[in-house]
Amino acid sequence: MSDHPTGADPVIVGFDGSDSAMQAVCWAAREAEDRGIPLSIVYATALDSVRVPAGVPLPRPYHQAVLEIGQQYLAEATAAAEAAAPKVEIDTRLSHTRAAPALIGLSSQAQEIVVGSRGLGGFTGLLVGSTAVALAAHGHCPLVVVRGTRLDGPPGPVVVGVDGSPESSAATAFAFQAAARRGAPVVAVHAWLDTVVESAWQRATTGADRPHEADEQQQWLTEQLAPHRAQHPDVDVRHRVVLHGPARALLHEAAGAQLVVVGSRGHGGFRGLLLGSTSQALIQHSPCPVAVVPARR
């Protein structure tokens, strides 16, 4: 990857020639243009050894053919990115490793990594089940999985899940920044089903009522959002405190959103679990692009 004259870390998008990846390229190009930073398009192909039956002639070496296909894909992706965001600075990289390790390695030099929701394998969730989950668990920067079919439709809010974890705090900051750039409202979702389960015995023994606890959760959410609202006073903020599991609540709000943001792991995660169930559910099923944000390192 070439050095960028601006000195800014880029938005990096993985491309594999699929329609889903092309959507990701266009989304990433507009994102980089809005941020005023470069775009890097990466095509990763592992040059595995292959055996050819004796006596079967090849018009050119296998590895050369693979690399030529990669260069063709990168040219197509660059043309699409230029059409989507004419002012963005673009460079390309042809990596000789597999997609997940290549993008994880590059994520330490990126502001965002962007991928499509499925690859050339054709199975829904195939790319999500491998590359995107690996990036969400091990990447060094936010990951955006471009999902949904209404990417050019009317803009909606930026939805963010808030649970008080370090990952959630980083996700909330990311969501407010994204909303400020887009002129969009933030819908902050706090799902307190886990809280209800954990405090069930306490409520049973003290007689605490649910409306009272709901008021406390609203106040808690207000306090969590206060520093972000102070940094972005022009962003309209809407609260959603719901008695559901977080994945269900966020998927419901994502139906009309332009982006849903979640931490890579929340308070519900087990120690050592690299990717939480909520973030996995969103990158598998979200009806709009989803950003998975790690805790600040």
C-alpha positions as semicolon CSV with decimal commas, in nm:
position;residue;x (nm);y (nm);z (nm)
1;M;0,000;0,000;0,000
2;S;0,139;0,337;-0,094
3;D;0,193;0,614;0,158
4;H;-0,087;0,867;0,156
5;P;0,012;1,229;0,095
6;T;-0,247;1,347;0,344
7;G;-0,086;1,142;0,622
8;A;-0,431;1,024;0,732
9;D;-0,513;0,660;0,795
10;P;-0,755;0,543;0,525
11;V;-1,085;0,366;0,506
12;I;-0,992;0,017;0,382
13;V;-1,241;-0,195;0,190
14;G;-1,202;-0,561;0,104
15;F;-1,307;-0,656;-0,249
16;D;-1,348;-1,003;-0,400
17;G;-1,540;-0,931;-0,720
18;S;-1,885;-1,011;-0,577
19;D;-2,189;-0,783;-0,602
20;S;-2,193;-0,753;-0,223
21;A;-1,830;-0,642;-0,220
22;M;-1,902;-0,385;-0,492
23;Q;-2,174;-0,238;-0,269
24;A;-1,917;-0,222;0,008
25;V;-1,670;-0,040;-0,220
26;C;-1,925;0,228;-0,308
27;W;-2,029;0,269;0,057
28;A;-1,666;0,291;0,167
29;A;-1,583;0,546;-0,103
30;R;-1,861;0,778;0,012
31;E;-1,756;0,725;0,374
32;A;-1,394;0,817;0,297
33;E;-1,504;1,122;0,099
34;D;-1,727;1,240;0,385
35;R;-1,438;1,195;0,629
36;G;-1,189;1,366;0,399
37;I;-0,951;1,070;0,413
38;P;-0,815;0,827;0,151
39;L;-0,971;0,498;0,042
40;S;-0,767;0,180;0,002
41;I;-0,918;-0,111;-0,192
42;V;-0,771;-0,451;-0,107
43;Y;-0,800;-0,772;-0,305
44;A;-0,662;-1,069;-0,115
45;T;-0,584;-1,401;-0,278
46;A;-0,382;-1,682;-0,127
47;L;-0,148;-1,821;-0,392
48;D;-0,193;-2,184;-0,295
49;S;0,000;-2,458;-0,468
50;V;-0,200;-2,649;-0,728
51;R;-0,135;-2,972;-0,912
52;V;-0,197;-2,998;-1,283
53;P;-0,233;-3,342;-1,446
54;A;0,069;-3,442;-1,650
55;G;0,040;-3,348;-2,013
56;V;-0,223;-3,075;-1,957
57;P;-0,089;-2,750;-2,106
58;L;-0,172;-2,418;-1,943
59;P;-0,184;-2,095;-2,148
60;R;0,004;-1,918;-1,867
61;P;0,112;-2,000;-1,511
62;Y;-0,171;-2,042;-1,261
63;H;-0,037;-1,779;-1,021
64;Q;-0,003;-1,526;-1,300
65;A;-0,366;-1,584;-1,399
66;V;-0,482;-1,536;-1,038
67;L;-0,291;-1,209;-1,008
68;E;-0,427;-1,084;-1,341
69;I;-0,781;-1,151;-1,220
70;G;-0,702;-0,961;-0,901
71;Q;-0,574;-0,661;-1,096
72;Q;-0,887;-0,667;-1,312
73;Y;-1,107;-0,674;-1,001
74;L;-0,917;-0,384;-0,848
75;A;-0,960;-0,180;-1,168
76;E;-1,335;-0,246;-1,165
77;A;-1,362;-0,154;-0,799
78;T;-1,161;0,165;-0,849
79;A;-1,391;0,274;-1,132
80;A;-1,696;0,214;-0,912
81;A;-1,541;0,405;-0,620
82;E;-1,455;0,701;-0,843
83;A;-1,813;0,711;-0,973
84;A;-1,955;0,698;-0,618
85;A;-1,716;0,954;-0,469
86;P;-1,534;1,157;-0,736
87;K;-1,323;1,355;-0,487
88;V;-1,184;1,065;-0,286
89;E;-0,817;0,969;-0,308
90;I;-0,786;0,599;-0,394
91;D;-0,509;0,345;-0,388
92;T;-0,519;-0,033;-0,429
93;R;-0,339;-0,333;-0,287
94;L;-0,314;-0,688;-0,413
95;S;-0,239;-0,909;-0,113
96;H;-0,095;-1,259;-0,144
97;T;-0,261;-1,386;0,173
98;R;-0,615;-1,478;0,263
99;A;-0,870;-1,204;0,321
100;A;-0,910;-1,226;0,700
101;P;-0,540;-1,217;0,800
102;A;-0,465;-0,956;0,533
103;L;-0,737;-0,718;0,652
104;I;-0,667;-0,781;1,021
105;G;-0,304;-0,687;0,961
106;L;-0,402;-0,370;0,777
107;S;-0,661;-0,271;1,037
108;S;-0,392;-0,121;1,262
109;Q;-0,334;0,138;0,987
110;A;-0,700;0,214;0,913
111;Q;-0,980;0,426;1,052
112;E;-1,236;0,172;0,932
113;I;-1,241;-0,164;0,758
114;V;-1,540;-0,222;0,529
115;V;-1,656;-0,555;0,383
116;G;-1,962;-0,691;0,208
117;S;-2,209;-0,926;0,368
118;R;-2,128;-1,227;0,148
119;G;-1,865;-1,327;-0,104
120;L;-1,836;-1,520;-0,425
121;G;-1,921;-1,847;-0,252
122;G;-2,287;-1,751;-0,295
123;F;-2,412;-1,868;0,044
124;T;-2,577;-1,605;0,257
125;G;-2,352;-1,530;0,550
126;L;-2,047;-1,704;0,402
127;L;-1,827;-1,394;0,414
128;V;-1,987;-1,288;0,740
129;G;-1,918;-1,629;0,889
130;S;-1,548;-1,609;0,814
131;T;-1,387;-1,279;0,720
132;A;-1,622;-1,036;0,893
133;V;-1,645;-1,229;1,219
134;A;-1,266;-1,266;1,228
135;L;-1,225;-0,892;1,168
136;A;-1,483;-0,801;1,430
137;A;-1,310;-1,022;1,685
138;H;-0,945;-0,945;1,606
139;G;-0,934;-0,618;1,412
140;H;-0,775;-0,304;1,552
141;C;-1,033;-0,056;1,422
142;P;-1,410;-0,041;1,364
143;L;-1,550;-0,286;1,110
144;V;-1,846;-0,199;0,886
145;V;-2,037;-0,483;0,723
146;V;-2,243;-0,337;0,440
147;R;-2,581;-0,505;0,452
148;G;-2,930;-0,421;0,324
149;T;-3,086;-0,336;-0,009
150;R;-3,188;0,028;0,059
151;L;-2,837;0,175;0,069
152;D;-2,940;0,465;-0,158
153;G;-3,281;0,516;0,001
154;P;-3,395;0,793;0,235
155;P;-3,142;0,845;0,515
156;G;-3,246;0,727;0,857
157;P;-3,092;0,762;1,202
158;V;-2,773;0,612;1,336
159;V;-2,868;0,349;1,594
160;V;-2,629;0,254;1,875
161;G;-2,646;-0,004;2,152
162;V;-2,548;0,125;2,497
163;D;-2,468;-0,109;2,786
164;G;-2,188;0,065;2,978
165;S;-1,905;-0,162;2,864
166;P;-1,578;-0,014;2,727
167;E;-1,675;-0,141;2,380
168;S;-2,014;0,028;2,412
169;S;-1,851;0,359;2,505
170;A;-1,631;0,340;2,195
171;A;-1,934;0,246;1,983
172;T;-2,132;0,543;2,117
173;A;-1,850;0,783;2,030
174;F;-1,834;0,630;1,679
175;A;-2,212;0,664;1,639
176;F;-2,219;1,032;1,741
177;Q;-1,934;1,112;1,502
178;A;-2,110;0,929;1,218
179;A;-2,438;1,105;1,290
180;A;-2,270;1,448;1,305
181;R;-2,111;1,393;0,962
182;R;-2,441;1,277;0,814
183;G;-2,667;1,535;0,980
184;A;-2,864;1,243;1,123
185;P;-3,015;1,178;1,467
186;V;-2,880;0,916;1,706
187;V;-3,115;0,652;1,845
188;A;-2,953;0,519;2,162
189;V;-3,089;0,178;2,261
190;H;-3,049;0,035;2,610
191;A;-3,196;-0,312;2,654
192;W;-3,229;-0,400;3,021
193;L;-3,346;-0,760;3,001
194;D;-3,010;-0,873;3,141
195;T;-3,049;-0,627;3,426
196;V;-3,395;-0,764;3,506
197;V;-3,269;-1,121;3,513
198;E;-2,971;-1,037;3,732
199;S;-3,183;-0,842;3,982
200;A;-3,488;-1,072;3,983
201;W;-3,419;-1,202;4,332
202;Q;-3,368;-0,851;4,464
203;R;-3,700;-0,734;4,320
204;A;-3,880;-1,040;4,452
205;T;-3,754;-0,977;4,804
206;T;-3,785;-0,598;4,812
207;G;-4,102;-0,553;4,611
208;A;-3,933;-0,308;4,372
209;D;-4,168;-0,239;4,081
210;R;-4,072;-0,244;3,716
211;P;-4,175;0,118;3,634
212;H;-3,941;0,244;3,904
213;E;-3,652;0,042;3,760
214;A;-3,737;0,163;3,410
215;D;-3,703;0,522;3,532
216;E;-3,365;0,436;3,678
217;Q;-3,255;0,286;3,347
218;Q;-3,365;0,600;3,161
219;Q;-3,159;0,811;3,400
220;W;-2,861;0,577;3,360
221;L;-2,882;0,608;2,980
222;T;-2,899;0,988;3,005
223;E;-2,581;0,988;3,213
224;Q;-2,403;0,753;2,972
225;L;-2,484;0,979;2,677
226;A;-2,405;1,311;2,847
227;P;-2,036;1,340;2,747
228;H;-2,114;1,248;2,387
229;R;-2,396;1,501;2,368
230;A;-2,162;1,766;2,504
231;Q;-1,914;1,696;2,224
232;H;-2,187;1,696;1,957
233;P;-2,453;1,944;2,073
234;D;-2,611;1,968;1,726
235;V;-2,693;1,595;1,709
236;D;-3,054;1,510;1,791
237;V;-3,064;1,218;2,036
238;R;-3,354;0,981;2,096
239;H;-3,365;0,734;2,384
240;R;-3,496;0,380;2,363
241;V;-3,504;0,186;2,690
242;V;-3,663;-0,151;2,623
243;L;-3,737;-0,469;2,809
244;H;-3,592;-0,701;2,545
245;G;-3,267;-0,871;2,465
246;P;-3,023;-0,628;2,301
247;A;-3,003;-0,809;1,966
248;R;-3,382;-0,806;1,925
249;A;-3,407;-0,440;2,024
250;L;-3,128;-0,326;1,790
251;L;-3,257;-0,528;1,495
252;H;-3,599;-0,367;1,544
253;E;-3,454;-0,015;1,538
254;A;-3,221;-0,099;1,248
255;A;-3,520;-0,151;1,017
256;G;-3,538;0,222;0,945
257;A;-3,174;0,315;1,009
258;Q;-2,884;0,404;0,781
259;L;-2,630;0,254;1,021
260;V;-2,640;0,050;1,340
261;V;-2,340;0,057;1,573
262;V;-2,250;-0,192;1,844
263;G;-1,947;-0,279;2,053
264;S;-1,757;-0,594;1,966
265;R;-1,847;-0,738;2,304
266;G;-2,074;-0,611;2,579
267;H;-2,147;-0,686;2,944
268;G;-2,325;-1,005;2,843
269;G;-2,005;-1,158;2,703
270;F;-1,805;-1,424;2,884
271;R;-1,443;-1,350;2,964
272;G;-1,234;-1,472;2,673
273;L;-1,525;-1,464;2,425
274;L;-1,384;-1,251;2,144
275;L;-1,712;-1,152;1,982
276;G;-2,040;-1,101;2,163
277;S;-2,369;-1,261;2,065
278;T;-2,532;-0,923;1,993
279;S;-2,263;-0,814;1,747
280;Q;-2,273;-1,156;1,580
281;A;-2,651;-1,136;1,542
282;L;-2,627;-0,791;1,384
283;I;-2,361;-0,876;1,129
284;Q;-2,565;-1,182;1,032
285;H;-2,912;-1,027;1,020
286;S;-2,907;-0,645;1,024
287;P;-3,124;-0,485;0,752
288;C;-2,876;-0,197;0,718
289;P;-2,497;-0,152;0,738
290;V;-2,360;-0,241;1,082
291;A;-2,045;-0,110;1,251
292;V;-1,874;-0,327;1,512
293;V;-1,644;-0,117;1,728
294;P;-1,372;-0,254;1,957
295;A;-1,280;-0,089;2,284
296;R;-1,020;0,185;2,250
297;R;-0,672;0,035;2,258
